[in-house]
Amino acid sequence: MCCNTKQKIARALRQLMNERPLGKITVQDLMERAQMKRQSFYYHFQDIYDVLSWICEQQLGQPLRDDPDLDLEEWCLRLIRLMEEDRAFYRRVFLAGNPELVRDFCEGLVRPRMGRMLFQTEDVRQIPRPQAFVVDFCTKALTGYFVELCTSRKALDWGEVRGCLHSLLEVLRPSEELCIQVQAG
């Protein structure tokens, strides 16, 4: 029942976002569209942005967590594909809603993967500050690339996307010598 209610609320929000900007949508509007009582909303969500977070988790987070063995390049391509499948929605959130919400969500997904690739740890809090800075910097840059792709009006050129990601990650992949230095560190 809980997931069905959340799905119904999320579906109503998506419908309303097709009609008007996110900032013009109230909880009352949302629950009227979902044909539910207003109190039901607060049983499941804190605010409309919490609904957006839930949508991101369902569409991006869960599918990416379900496949933890993908290398970072394929994982990034999968994230881009998932965002591309619902590009109009994410574009509206980035351009008219709360872009930090999706950006922060994506950074939360990317950071552990980047930490694993660069310093063999998913918990960036466990590495020295200079290495954590590198992980954060690369995470923000990669997430910025995802946002740029999502908000662009141009159709994605998958060959170019794959080539750019491959080039970036080749440069970032640490050499064995660097890994040994960091571990000895």
C-alpha positions in Angstrom: 0.0 0.0 0.0 2.8 2.4 1.0 4.6 2.2 -2.4 1.4 2.4 -4.3 0.5 5.6 -2.5 4.0 7.0 -3.1 3.8 6.0 -6.8 0.4 7.7 -7.1 1.7 10.9 -5.5 4.8 10.8 -7.7 2.7 10.3 -10.8 0.5 13.2 -9.9 3.5 15.4 -9.4 4.9 14.4 -12.8 1.6 15.2 -14.4 1.4 18.6 -12.8 5.0 19.4 -13.8 4.0 18.9 -17.4 1.4 21.7 -16.9 3.2 24.2 -14.7 6.5 25.0 -13.0 7.4 23.1 -9.9 7.3 26.3 -7.8 3.6 26.8 -8.7 2.6 23.3 -7.5 1.2 23.1 -3.9 0.7 20.0 -1.8 -3.0 20.7 -2.1 -2.8 20.7 -5.9 -0.8 17.5 -5.8 -3.2 15.6 -3.6 -6.3 16.8 -5.5 -4.6 15.4 -8.7 -3.8 12.1 -6.9 -7.4 12.1 -5.6 -6.2 11.6 -2.0 -6.5 13.4 1.3 -3.8 16.0 2.1 -2.9 14.2 5.4 -1.8 11.1 3.3 0.9 13.3 1.8 2.6 14.0 5.1 2.4 10.4 6.1 4.8 9.6 3.2 6.7 12.8 2.4 7.9 15.9 4.1 7.5 18.2 1.1 7.3 18.2 -2.7 11.1 18.1 -2.9 11.0 14.9 -0.9 8.7 13.5 -3.6 11.4 14.5 -6.2 14.0 12.7 -4.2 11.9 9.6 -4.0 11.4 9.7 -7.8 15.2 10.0 -8.3 15.8 7.1 -6.0 13.3 4.9 -7.9 14.5 5.9 -11.4 18.2 6.3 -10.8 19.4 5.1 -7.4 17.8 1.6 -7.3 18.8 0.6 -10.8 22.4 1.7 -10.3 22.7 0.1 -7.0 21.3 -3.2 -8.4 24.4 -3.5 -10.6 27.4 -2.8 -8.4 29.9 -4.7 -10.5 29.8 -2.4 -13.5 33.1 -0.5 -14.0 32.8 3.3 -13.6 32.6 4.0 -17.3 29.7 1.6 -17.9 28.0 2.7 -14.7 28.2 6.4 -15.9 26.8 5.4 -19.3 23.9 3.6 -17.5 23.2 6.7 -15.4 23.1 8.9 -18.5 20.8 6.4 -20.2 18.5 6.4 -17.2 18.4 10.2 -17.2 17.9 10.3 -20.9 14.9 7.9 -20.7 13.1 10.7 -18.7 15.1 13.7 -19.9 12.1 16.0 -20.1 11.4 15.5 -16.4 14.9 15.9 -15.3 15.4 18.9 -17.5 12.4 20.6 -15.9 13.7 19.8 -12.4 17.1 21.2 -13.3 15.9 24.3 -15.1 12.8 25.3 -13.2 12.7 23.3 -10.0 15.5 22.6 -7.5 18.6 21.7 -9.5 20.6 21.1 -6.3 18.3 18.3 -5.4 19.1 16.2 -8.4 22.7 17.3 -8.5 23.3 16.4 -4.9 21.5 13.1 -5.5 23.8 12.3 -8.4 26.9 13.3 -6.5 25.8 10.9 -3.7 25.7 8.1 -6.3 29.0 9.1 -8.0 31.2 9.8 -5.0 31.6 6.3 -3.7 32.2 5.0 -7.2 34.9 7.6 -7.8 36.4 6.9 -4.4 36.6 3.2 -5.3 38.2 3.9 -8.7 40.8 6.5 -7.5 41.6 5.3 -4.0 40.0 1.8 -3.5 37.5 3.1 -0.9 33.9 4.0 -1.2 34.0 5.9 2.1 35.7 9.2 1.3 35.8 10.0 5.0 38.4 7.3 5.5 41.1 8.9 3.3 43.3 12.0 3.9 41.8 15.4 3.0 43.9 15.9 -0.2 42.6 12.6 -1.7 39.1 13.4 -0.5 39.4 16.7 -2.3 40.3 14.9 -5.5 37.3 12.6 -5.2 35.0 15.5 -4.5 36.4 17.5 -7.4 36.1 14.7 -9.9 32.6 13.8 -8.6 31.4 17.4 -9.1 33.0 17.6 -12.5 31.4 14.3 -13.6 28.0 15.3 -12.2 28.3 18.6 -14.0 28.8 16.7 -17.2 25.6 14.7 -16.5 23.6 17.9 -15.8 25.0 19.5 -19.0 23.9 16.5 -21.1 20.5 16.4 -19.5 19.7 20.1 -19.8 21.0 20.5 -23.4 18.4 20.7 -26.1 20.6 18.7 -28.4 20.1 15.1 -29.0 22.7 12.9 -27.3 25.5 11.6 -29.6 26.2 8.4 -27.8 29.5 7.9 -29.6 30.7 11.3 -28.4 29.4 10.7 -24.9 31.2 7.3 -24.7 34.4 8.8 -26.1 34.4 11.7 -23.7 33.7 9.5 -20.7 36.4 7.0 -21.8 39.0 9.8 -22.2 38.2 11.4 -18.9 38.3 8.1 -17.0 41.5 7.0 -18.6 43.1 10.1 -17.4 41.7 9.7 -13.9 42.5 6.0 -13.5 45.4 5.8 -11.1 48.5 4.0 -12.0 49.6 1.1 -9.9 52.5 3.2 -8.7 50.1 5.9 -7.4 48.0 3.3 -5.6 51.0 1.9 -3.8 52.1 5.4 -2.8 48.6 6.3 -1.4 48.4 3.0 0.5 51.9 3.4 1.9 51.1 7.0 2.6 
